[in-house]
Amino acid sequence: MSPVDPLARVLGAAVPPPRDRDDVRPSLQRLLDAITAAPAWVTKPRRDTVATNALGRALLAPMLDDPASGGNDARFIFLSPAARIFYPEWAQAEGAGHPPSTSHA
């Protein structure tokens, strides 16, 4: 039970059903789709890509289409041979003990 549930019951407010973790809100997808001049994507903290715009989909196609990664950047980097092509600096990062990384919000 979430901490909001008792308060919602007291106030008589309807509690929305829990969202599926992979569910992307339509408003978020509209925001991404409105970005047409740059690739954009949204990831979970564990690097699962959950939404992209058209350019983001095109940019991340090697990762998103890779069956070993399942749309997860970390799995793609460590498990897919295609990552060595996708990340040109792979050799330098491998020598440092970790692959190239990106940040997320």
N, CA, C and O atoms as a Tinker XYZ file with bonds, in Angstrom:
   420  protein
     1  N      0.854000   -1.178000    0.000000    73     2
     2  CA     0.000000    0.000000    0.000000    64     1     3
     3  C      0.898000    1.238000    0.000000    63     2     4     5
     4  O      1.838000    1.351000    0.786000    81     3
     5  N      0.582000    2.143000   -0.889000    73     3     6
     6  CA     1.394000    3.357000   -0.970000    64     5     7
     7  C      0.965000    4.336000    0.109000    63     6     8     9
     8  O     -0.171000    4.272000    0.579000    81     7
     9  N      1.857000    5.247000    0.516000    73     7    10
    10  CA     1.501000    6.228000    1.546000    64     9    11
    11  C      0.381000    7.158000    1.097000    63    10    12    13
    12  O     -0.265000    7.795000    1.928000    81    11
    13  N      0.149000    7.242000   -0.202000    73    11    14
    14  CA    -0.897000    8.134000   -0.711000    64    13    15
    15  C     -2.272000    7.508000   -0.533000    63    14    16    17
    16  O     -3.255000    8.231000   -0.371000    81    15
    17  N     -2.365000    6.168000   -0.558000    73    15    18
    18  CA    -3.652000    5.492000   -0.496000    64    17    19
    19  C     -4.510000    5.898000    0.708000    63    18    20    21
    20  O     -5.673000    6.255000    0.520000    81    19
    21  N     -3.976000    5.855000    1.950000    73    19    22
    22  CA    -4.825000    6.241000    3.079000    64    21    23
    23  C     -5.312000    7.686000    2.974000    63    22    24    25
    24  O     -6.466000    7.977000    3.290000    81    23
    25  N     -4.445000    8.580000    2.538000    73    23    26
    26  CA    -4.848000    9.972000    2.384000    64    25    27
    27  C     -5.933000   10.112000    1.318000    63    26    28    29
    28  O     -6.887000   10.870000    1.494000    81    27
    29  N     -5.790000    9.391000    0.232000    73    27    30
    30  CA    -6.795000    9.451000   -0.830000    64    29    31
    31  C     -8.136000    8.928000   -0.328000    63    30    32    33
    32  O     -9.187000    9.479000   -0.659000    81    31
    33  N     -8.097000    7.860000    0.474000    73    31    34
    34  CA    -9.354000    7.326000    1.010000    64    33    35
    35  C    -10.006000    8.340000    1.948000    63    34    36    37
    36  O    -11.221000    8.534000    1.901000    81    35
    37  N     -9.221000    8.976000    2.787000    73    35    38
    38  CA    -9.762000    9.956000    3.724000    64    37    39
    39  C    -10.391000   11.121000    2.958000    63    38    40    41
    40  O    -11.468000   11.599000    3.313000    81    39
    41  N     -9.720000   11.563000    1.926000    73    39    42
    42  CA   -10.215000   12.692000    1.151000    64    41    43
    43  C    -11.279000   12.292000    0.136000    63    42    44    45
    44  O    -11.896000   13.151000   -0.494000    81    43
    45  N    -11.492000   10.995000   -0.020000    73    43    46
    46  CA   -12.506000   10.533000   -0.957000    64    45    47
    47  C    -12.056000   10.612000   -2.408000    63    46    48    49
    48  O    -12.881000   10.560000   -3.320000    81    47
    49  N    -10.773000   10.734000   -2.623000    73    47    50
    50  CA   -10.268000   10.827000   -3.990000    64    49    51
    51  C    -10.088000    9.435000   -4.575000    63    50    52    53
    52  O     -9.781000    8.471000   -3.874000    81    51
    53  N    -10.289000    9.367000   -5.869000    73    51    54
    54  CA   -10.062000    8.100000   -6.561000    64    53    55
    55  C     -8.558000    7.878000   -6.689000    63    54    56    57
    56  O     -7.814000    8.797000   -7.031000    81    55
    57  N     -8.125000    6.674000   -6.418000    73    55    58
    58  CA    -6.712000    6.333000   -6.538000    64    57    59
    59  C     -6.507000    5.705000   -7.917000    63    58    60    61
    60  O     -7.140000    4.701000   -8.243000    81    59
    61  N     -5.630000    6.291000   -8.719000    73    59    62
    62  CA    -5.414000    5.706000  -10.043000    64    61    63
    63  C     -4.753000    4.334000   -9.918000    63    62    64    65
    64  O     -3.983000    4.090000   -8.989000    81    63
    65  N     -5.061000    3.446000  -10.857000    73    63    66
    66  CA    -4.434000    2.129000  -10.791000    64    65    67
    67  C     -2.930000    2.253000  -11.019000    63    66    68    69
    68  O     -2.478000    3.174000  -11.699000    81    67
    69  N     -2.164000    1.338000  -10.459000    73    67    70
    70  CA    -0.713000    1.417000  -10.666000    64    69    71
    71  C     -0.379000    1.250000  -12.142000    63    70    72    73
    72  O     -1.024000    0.479000  -12.853000    81    71
    73  N      0.636000    1.983000  -12.596000    73    71    74
    74  CA     1.045000    1.918000  -13.996000    64    73    75
    75  C      2.029000    0.778000  -14.189000    63    74    76    77
    76  O      2.810000    0.446000  -13.297000    81    75
    77  N      1.973000    0.188000  -15.374000    73    75    78
    78  CA     2.969000   -0.811000  -15.743000    64    77    79
    79  C      4.308000   -0.096000  -15.824000    63    78    80    81
    80  O      4.370000    1.033000  -16.311000    81    79
    81  N      5.376000   -0.722000  -15.362000    73    79    82
    82  CA     6.685000   -0.072000  -15.333000    64    81    83
    83  C      7.172000    0.297000  -16.729000    63    82    84    85
    84  O      7.926000    1.258000  -16.880000    81    83
    85  N      6.757000   -0.447000  -17.749000    73    83    86
    86  CA     7.201000   -0.153000  -19.104000    64    85    87
    87  C      6.206000    0.735000  -19.848000    63    86    88    89
    88  O      6.402000    1.054000  -21.021000    81    87
    89  N      5.161000    1.123000  -19.171000    73    87    90
    90  CA     4.155000    1.985000  -19.767000    64    89    91
    91  C      4.706000    3.408000  -19.903000    63    90    92    93
    92  O      5.206000    3.981000  -18.936000    81    91
    93  N      4.611000    3.961000  -21.088000    73    91    94
    94  CA     5.061000    5.331000  -21.317000    64    93    95
    95  C      3.811000    6.206000  -21.414000    63    94    96    97
    96  O      2.892000    5.918000  -22.180000    81    95
    97  N      3.799000    7.245000  -20.645000    73    95    98
    98  CA     2.650000    8.154000  -20.694000    64    97    99
    99  C      2.550000    8.774000  -22.079000    63    98   100   101
   100  O      3.567000    9.152000  -22.661000    81    99
   101  N      1.345000    8.884000  -22.612000    73    99   102
   102  CA     1.175000    9.497000  -23.931000    64   101   103
   103  C      1.758000   10.911000  -23.994000    63   102   104   105
   104  O      2.274000   11.319000  -25.034000    81   103
   105  N      1.681000   11.653000  -22.901000    73   103   106
   106  CA     2.230000   13.017000  -22.897000    64   105   107
   107  C      3.752000   12.997000  -23.052000    63   106   108   109
   108  O      4.316000   13.875000  -23.705000    81   107
   109  N      4.418000   12.010000  -22.463000    73   107   110
   110  CA     5.860000   11.897000  -22.625000    64   109   111
   111  C      6.215000   11.539000  -24.062000    63   110   112   113
   112  O      7.158000   12.098000  -24.622000    81   111
   113  N      5.470000   10.614000  -24.666000    73   111   114
   114  CA     5.750000   10.255000  -26.049000    64   113   115
   115  C      5.489000   11.436000  -26.978000    63   114   116   117
   116  O      6.231000   11.638000  -27.939000    81   115
   117  N      4.449000   12.217000  -26.706000    73   115   118
   118  CA     4.186000   13.423000  -27.523000    64   117   119
   119  C      5.332000   14.420000  -27.397000    63   118   120   121
   120  O      5.728000   15.038000  -28.385000    81   119
   121  N      5.868000   14.580000  -26.187000    73   119   122
   122  CA     7.000000   15.473000  -25.982000    64   121   123
   123  C      8.205000   15.009000  -26.790000    63   122   124   125
   124  O      8.840000   15.808000  -27.479000    81   123
   125  N      8.517000   13.728000  -26.707000    73   123   126
   126  CA     9.635000   13.194000  -27.480000    64   125   127
   127  C      9.397000   13.374000  -28.981000    63   126   128   129
   128  O     10.308000   13.769000  -29.709000    81   127
   129  N      8.198000   13.090000  -29.440000    73   127   130
   130  CA     7.881000   13.221000  -30.863000    64   129   131
   131  C      7.953000   14.664000  -31.344000    63   130   132   133
   132  O      8.187000   14.917000  -32.526000    81   131
   133  N      7.752000   15.602000  -30.438000    73   131   134
   134  CA     7.827000   17.022000  -30.812000    64   133   135
   135  C      9.269000   17.477000  -31.022000    63   134   136   137
   136  O      9.510000   18.507000  -31.653000    81   135
   137  N     10.217000   16.726000  -30.503000    73   135   138
   138  CA    11.638000   17.035000  -30.708000    64   137   139
   139  C     12.029000   16.413000  -32.043000    63   138   140   141
   140  O     12.232000   15.202000  -32.132000    81   139
   141  N     12.132000   17.232000  -33.071000    73   139   142
   142  CA    12.385000   16.703000  -34.411000    64   141   143
   143  C     13.787000   17.008000  -34.916000    63   142   144   145
   144  O     14.211000   16.433000  -35.919000    81   143
   145  N     14.507000   17.880000  -34.262000    73   143   146
   146  CA    15.833000   18.280000  -34.744000    64   145   147
   147  C     16.972000   17.537000  -34.054000    63   146   148   149
   148  O     18.139000   17.761000  -34.374000    81   147
   149  N     16.647000   16.655000  -33.111000    73   147   150
   150  CA    17.694000   15.947000  -32.376000    64   149   151
   151  C     17.148000   14.606000  -31.888000    63   150   152   153
   152  O     15.948000   14.473000  -31.645000    81   151
   153  N     18.022000   13.621000  -31.747000    73   151   154
   154  CA    17.556000   12.362000  -31.164000    64   153   155
   155  C     17.260000   12.548000  -29.676000    63   154   156   157
   156  O     17.959000   13.283000  -28.977000    81   155
   157  N     16.233000   11.883000  -29.215000    73   155   158
   158  CA    15.860000   11.963000  -27.798000    64   157   159
   159  C     15.343000   10.602000  -27.358000    63   158   160   161
   160  O     14.639000    9.916000  -28.099000    81   159
   161  N     15.708000   10.226000  -26.134000    73   159   162
   162  CA    15.212000    8.975000  -25.589000    64   161   163
   163  C     15.165000    9.071000  -24.083000    63   162   164   165
   164  O     15.799000    9.933000  -23.474000    81   163
   165  N     14.395000    8.163000  -23.490000    73   163   166
   166  CA    14.220000    8.116000  -22.044000    64   165   167
   167  C     14.653000    6.738000  -21.581000    63   166   168   169
   168  O     14.273000    5.724000  -22.166000    81   167
   169  N     15.458000    6.712000  -20.517000    73   167   170
   170  CA    15.894000    5.442000  -19.954000    64   169   171
   171  C     15.506000    5.347000  -18.488000    63   170   172   173
   172  O     15.295000    6.352000  -17.810000    81   171
   173  N     15.421000    4.126000  -18.025000    73   171   174
   174  CA    15.246000    3.870000  -16.601000    64   173   175
   175  C     16.620000    3.944000  -15.941000    63   174   176   177
   176  O     17.631000    3.935000  -16.643000    81   175
   177  N     16.684000    4.016000  -14.630000    73   175   178
   178  CA    17.983000    4.069000  -13.956000    64   177   179
   179  C     18.892000    2.880000  -14.273000    63   178   180   181
   180  O     20.114000    3.014000  -14.209000    81   179
   181  N     18.332000    1.734000  -14.608000    73   179   182
   182  CA    19.164000    0.574000  -14.947000    64   181   183
   183  C     19.427000    0.476000  -16.444000    63   182   184   185
   184  O     19.788000   -0.588000  -16.946000    81   183
   185  N     19.247000    1.572000  -17.146000    73   183   186
   186  CA    19.631000    1.764000  -18.544000    64   185   187
   187  C     18.744000    1.053000  -19.550000    63   186   188   189
   188  O     19.179000    0.792000  -20.672000    81   187
   189  N     17.492000    0.727000  -19.172000    73   187   190
   190  CA    16.525000    0.220000  -20.133000    64   189   191
   191  C     15.947000    1.406000  -20.884000    63   190   192   193
   192  O     15.474000    2.359000  -20.266000    81   191
   193  N     15.980000    1.362000  -22.209000    73   191   194
   194  CA    15.382000    2.429000  -23.015000    64   193   195
   195  C     13.889000    2.160000  -23.100000    63   194   196   197
   196  O     13.469000    1.092000  -23.546000    81   195
   197  N     13.080000    3.141000  -22.668000    73   195   198
   198  CA    11.637000    2.933000  -22.632000    64   197   199
   199  C     10.886000    3.755000  -23.661000    63   198   200   201
   200  O      9.739000    3.436000  -23.975000    81   199
   201  N     11.498000    4.809000  -24.199000    73   199   202
   202  CA    10.813000    5.628000  -25.194000    64   201   203
   203  C     11.842000    6.394000  -26.013000    63   202   204   205
   204  O     12.898000    6.775000  -25.509000    81   203
   205  N     11.518000    6.615000  -27.288000    73   203   206
   206  CA    12.398000    7.383000  -28.175000    64   205   207
   207  C     11.558000    8.214000  -29.122000    63   206   208   209
   208  O     10.371000    7.954000  -29.317000    81   207
   209  N     12.195000    9.226000  -29.711000    73   207   210
   210  CA    11.582000    9.887000  -30.860000    64   209   211
   211  C     12.122000    9.186000  -32.106000    63   210   212   213
   212  O     12.888000    8.229000  -31.989000    81   211
   213  N     11.735000    9.647000  -33.295000    73   211   214
   214  CA    12.145000    8.975000  -34.529000    64   213   215
   215  C     13.661000    8.985000  -34.705000    63   214   216   217
   216  O     14.244000    7.969000  -35.084000    81   215
   217  N     14.299000   10.110000  -34.436000    73   215   218
   218  CA    15.755000   10.175000  -34.587000    64   217   219
   219  C     16.465000    9.343000  -33.515000    63   218   220   221
   220  O     17.497000    8.729000  -33.788000    81   219
   221  N     15.929000    9.322000  -32.325000    73   219   222
   222  CA    16.493000    8.487000  -31.264000    64   221   223
   223  C     16.391000    7.014000  -31.612000    63   222   224   225
   224  O     17.310000    6.236000  -31.356000    81   223
   225  N     15.262000    6.642000  -32.198000    73   223   226
   226  CA    15.075000    5.239000  -32.626000    64   225   227
   227  C     16.104000    4.880000  -33.695000    63   226   228   229
   228  O     16.697000    3.802000  -33.659000    81   227
   229  N     16.311000    5.794000  -34.650000    73   227   230
   230  CA    17.277000    5.536000  -35.712000    64   229   231
   231  C     18.697000    5.448000  -35.148000    63   230   232   233
   232  O     19.469000    4.573000  -35.538000    81   231
   233  N     19.034000    6.346000  -34.240000    73   231   234
   234  CA    20.373000    6.350000  -33.653000    64   233   235
   235  C     20.633000    5.091000  -32.831000    63   234   236   237
   236  O     21.713000    4.506000  -32.909000    81   235
   237  N     19.654000    4.680000  -32.053000    73   235   238
   238  CA    19.826000    3.549000  -31.145000    64   237   239
   239  C     19.416000    2.218000  -31.757000    63   238   240   241
   240  O     19.374000    1.209000  -31.054000    81   239
   241  N     19.113000    2.193000  -33.055000    73   239   242
   242  CA    18.633000    0.966000  -33.698000    64   241   243
   243  C     19.538000   -0.236000  -33.453000    63   242   244   245
   244  O     19.022000   -1.321000  -33.186000    81   243
   245  N     20.874000   -0.100000  -33.531000    73   243   246
   246  CA    21.699000   -1.285000  -33.270000    64   245   247
   247  C     21.461000   -1.881000  -31.878000    63   246   248   249
   248  O     21.474000   -3.101000  -31.718000    81   247
   249  N     21.247000   -1.041000  -30.888000    73   247   250
   250  CA    20.999000   -1.532000  -29.535000    64   249   251
   251  C     19.566000   -2.045000  -29.397000    63   250   252   253
   252  O     19.340000   -3.119000  -28.840000    81   251
   253  N     18.599000   -1.279000  -29.903000    73   251   254
   254  CA    17.201000   -1.649000  -29.729000    64   253   255
   255  C     16.849000   -2.915000  -30.499000    63   254   256   257
   256  O     15.977000   -3.675000  -30.077000    81   255
   257  N     17.519000   -3.148000  -31.626000    73   255   258
   258  CA    17.234000   -4.333000  -32.437000    64   257   259
   259  C     18.066000   -5.548000  -32.036000    63   258   260   261
   260  O     17.845000   -6.644000  -32.552000    81   259
   261  N     19.006000   -5.371000  -31.136000    73   259   262
   262  CA    19.882000   -6.458000  -30.718000    64   261   263
   263  C     19.144000   -7.376000  -29.746000    63   262   264   265
   264  O     18.736000   -6.931000  -28.673000    81   263
   265  N     18.967000   -8.646000  -30.100000    73   263   266
   266  CA    18.211000   -9.532000  -29.207000    64   265   267
   267  C     18.894000   -9.777000  -27.863000    63   266   268   269
   268  O     18.215000  -10.049000  -26.873000    81   267
   269  N     20.215000   -9.687000  -27.808000    73   267   270
   270  CA    20.916000   -9.923000  -26.537000    64   269   271
   271  C     20.702000   -8.801000  -25.534000    63   270   272   273
   272  O     20.726000   -9.033000  -24.325000    81   271
   273  N     20.492000   -7.583000  -26.029000    73   271   274
   274  CA    20.405000   -6.449000  -25.108000    64   273   275
   275  C     18.995000   -6.162000  -24.627000    63   274   276   277
   276  O     18.814000   -5.663000  -23.517000    81   275
   277  N     17.991000   -6.467000  -25.439000    73   275   278
   278  CA    16.614000   -6.174000  -25.038000    64   277   279
   279  C     16.371000   -4.701000  -24.782000    63   278   280   281
   280  O     15.522000   -4.347000  -23.964000    81   279
   281  N     17.108000   -3.829000  -25.473000    73   279   282
   282  CA    16.926000   -2.392000  -25.289000    64   281   283
   283  C     17.659000   -1.831000  -24.081000    63   282   284   285
   284  O     17.439000   -0.680000  -23.703000    81   283
   285  N     18.518000   -2.623000  -23.478000    73   283   286
   286  CA    19.273000   -2.182000  -22.306000    64   285   287
   287  C     20.691000   -1.832000  -22.733000    63   286   288   289
   288  O     21.408000   -2.677000  -23.268000    81   287
   289  N     21.093000   -0.597000  -22.499000    73   287   290
   290  CA    22.386000   -0.098000  -22.942000    64   289   291
   291  C     23.544000   -0.860000  -22.289000    63   290   292   293
   292  O     24.530000   -1.169000  -22.957000    81   291
   293  N     23.435000   -1.158000  -21.017000    73   291   294
   294  CA    24.516000   -1.863000  -20.325000    64   293   295
   295  C     24.694000   -3.271000  -20.879000    63   294   296   297
   296  O     25.821000   -3.707000  -21.117000    81   295
   297  N     23.582000   -3.990000  -21.088000    73   295   298
   298  CA    23.693000   -5.330000  -21.674000    64   297   299
   299  C     24.276000   -5.259000  -23.075000    63   298   300   301
   300  O     25.079000   -6.108000  -23.462000    81   299
   301  N     23.867000   -4.234000  -23.849000    73   299   302
   302  CA    24.385000   -4.075000  -25.201000    64   301   303
   303  C     25.902000   -3.883000  -25.164000    63   302   304   305
   304  O     26.630000   -4.521000  -25.925000    81   303
   305  N     26.371000   -3.011000  -24.289000    73   303   306
   306  CA    27.800000   -2.710000  -24.207000    64   305   307
   307  C     28.611000   -3.968000  -23.871000    63   306   308   309
   308  O     29.655000   -4.214000  -24.475000    81   307
   309  N     28.132000   -4.754000  -22.916000    73   307   310
   310  CA    28.925000   -5.884000  -22.447000    64   309   311
   311  C     28.675000   -7.192000  -23.187000    63   310   312   313
   312  O     29.556000   -8.052000  -23.219000    81   311
   313  N     27.484000   -7.364000  -23.786000    73   311   314
   314  CA    27.152000   -8.658000  -24.365000    64   313   315
   315  C     27.135000   -8.694000  -25.885000    63   314   316   317
   316  O     27.204000   -9.775000  -26.469000    81   315
   317  N     27.046000   -7.560000  -26.530000    73   315   318
   318  CA    26.899000   -7.567000  -27.983000    64   317   319
   319  C     28.197000   -7.180000  -28.685000    63   318   320   321
   320  O     28.788000   -6.147000  -28.370000    81   319
   321  N     28.638000   -7.996000  -29.625000    73   319   322
   322  CA    29.807000   -7.613000  -30.418000    64   321   323
   323  C     29.558000   -6.336000  -31.228000    63   322   324   325
   324  O     30.501000   -5.622000  -31.567000    81   323
   325  N     28.301000   -6.054000  -31.534000    73   323   326
   326  CA    27.969000   -4.843000  -32.288000    64   325   327
   327  C     28.305000   -3.576000  -31.511000    63   326   328   329
   328  O     28.439000   -2.511000  -32.113000    81   327
   329  N     28.443000   -3.662000  -30.208000    73   327   330
   330  CA    28.768000   -2.484000  -29.401000    64   329   331
   331  C     30.138000   -1.930000  -29.747000    63   330   332   333
   332  O     30.369000   -0.726000  -29.638000    81   331
   333  N     31.043000   -2.796000  -30.160000    73   331   334
   334  CA    32.393000   -2.346000  -30.503000    64   333   335
   335  C     32.392000   -1.499000  -31.771000    63   334   336   337
   336  O     33.288000   -0.680000  -31.978000    81   335
   337  N     31.390000   -1.697000  -32.613000    73   335   338
   338  CA    31.214000   -0.861000  -33.805000    64   337   339
   339  C     30.434000    0.395000  -33.443000    63   338   340   341
   340  O     30.759000    1.493000  -33.896000    81   339
   341  N     29.405000    0.223000  -32.624000    73   339   342
   342  CA    28.534000    1.341000  -32.246000    64   341   343
   343  C     29.290000    2.390000  -31.429000    63   342   344   345
   344  O     29.066000    3.589000  -31.595000    81   343
   345  N     30.185000    1.937000  -30.546000    73   343   346
   346  CA    30.989000    2.839000  -29.733000    64   345   347
   347  C     32.420000    2.825000  -30.272000    63   346   348   349
   348  O     33.193000    1.936000  -29.913000    81   347
   349  N     32.793000    3.781000  -31.120000    73   347   350
   350  CA    34.128000    3.770000  -31.727000    64   349   351
   351  C     35.266000    3.820000  -30.708000    63   350   352   353
   352  O     36.358000    3.331000  -30.998000    81   351
   353  N     35.047000    4.387000  -29.541000    73   351   354
   354  CA    36.097000    4.506000  -28.527000    64   353   355
   355  C     36.131000    3.283000  -27.605000    63   354   356   357
   356  O     36.707000    3.346000  -26.519000    81   355
   357  N     35.523000    2.179000  -28.024000    73   355   358
   358  CA    35.454000    0.980000  -27.192000    64   357   359
   359  C     36.836000    0.526000  -26.715000    63   358   360   361
   360  O     36.999000    0.177000  -25.546000    81   359
   361  N     37.815000    0.528000  -27.593000    73   359   362
   362  CA    39.149000    0.028000  -27.227000    64   361   363
   363  C     39.769000    0.854000  -26.098000    63   362   364   365
   364  O     40.365000    0.287000  -25.183000    81   363
   365  N     39.638000    2.172000  -26.147000    73   363   366
   366  CA    40.196000    3.006000  -25.083000    64   365   367
   367  C     39.453000    2.760000  -23.776000    63   366   368   369
   368  O     40.075000    2.680000  -22.717000    81   367
   369  N     38.150000    2.641000  -23.839000    73   367   370
   370  CA    37.360000    2.433000  -22.632000    64   369   371
   371  C     37.632000    1.059000  -22.043000    63   370   372   373
   372  O     37.671000    0.899000  -20.823000    81   371
   373  N     37.820000    0.067000  -22.905000    73   371   374
   374  CA    38.089000   -1.278000  -22.434000    64   373   375
   375  C     39.394000   -1.309000  -21.641000    63   374   376   377
   376  O     39.497000   -1.999000  -20.627000    81   375
   377  N     40.392000   -0.554000  -22.114000    73   375   378
   378  CA    41.663000   -0.475000  -21.405000    64   377   379
   379  C     41.538000    0.201000  -20.054000    63   378   380   381
   380  O     42.326000   -0.063000  -19.146000    81   379
   381  N     40.554000    1.068000  -19.920000    73   379   382
   382  CA    40.347000    1.768000  -18.656000    64   381   383
   383  C     39.533000    0.931000  -17.679000    63   382   384   385
   384  O     39.373000    1.306000  -16.517000    81   383
   385  N     39.014000   -0.212000  -18.152000    73   383   386
   386  CA    38.262000   -1.087000  -17.258000    64   385   387
   387  C     36.769000   -0.874000  -17.281000    63   386   388   389
   388  O     36.043000   -1.552000  -16.554000    81   387
   389  N     36.290000    0.038000  -18.085000    73   387   390
   390  CA    34.847000    0.240000  -18.193000    64   389   391
   391  C     34.520000    0.773000  -19.576000    63   390   392   393
   392  O     35.332000    1.477000  -20.177000    81   391
   393  N     33.319000    0.440000  -20.096000    73   391   394
   394  CA    32.934000    0.917000  -21.424000    64   393   395
   395  C     32.489000    2.368000  -21.372000    63   394   396   397
   396  O     32.291000    2.915000  -20.287000    81   395
   397  N     32.328000    2.999000  -22.530000    73   395   398
   398  CA    31.843000    4.376000  -22.540000    64   397   399
   399  C     30.476000    4.453000  -21.879000    63   398   400   401
   400  O     29.701000    3.498000  -21.926000    81   399
   401  N     30.190000    5.559000  -21.280000    73   399   402
   402  CA    28.942000    5.705000  -20.545000    64   401   403
   403  C     28.255000    7.007000  -20.922000    63   402   404   405
   404  O     28.887000    7.970000  -21.356000    81   403
   405  N     26.948000    7.004000  -20.744000    73   403   406
   406  CA    26.168000    8.216000  -20.928000    64   405   407
   407  C     25.469000    8.500000  -19.603000    63   406   408   409
   408  O     25.438000    7.646000  -18.718000    81   407
   409  N     24.919000    9.673000  -19.472000    73   407   410
   410  CA    24.189000    9.982000  -18.247000    64   409   411
   411  C     22.707000   10.022000  -18.550000    63   410   412   413
   412  O     22.302000   10.150000  -19.706000    81   411
   413  N     21.907000    9.914000  -17.518000    73   411   414
   414  CA    20.456000   10.014000  -17.666000    64   413   415
   415  C     19.926000   10.908000  -16.560000    63   414   416   417
   416  O     20.573000   11.134000  -15.537000    81   415
   417  N     18.731000   11.403000  -16.805000    73   415   418
   418  CA    18.124000   12.316000  -15.847000    64   417   419
   419  C     17.496000   11.573000  -14.704000    63   418   420
   420  O     16.935000   12.192000  -13.799000    81   419
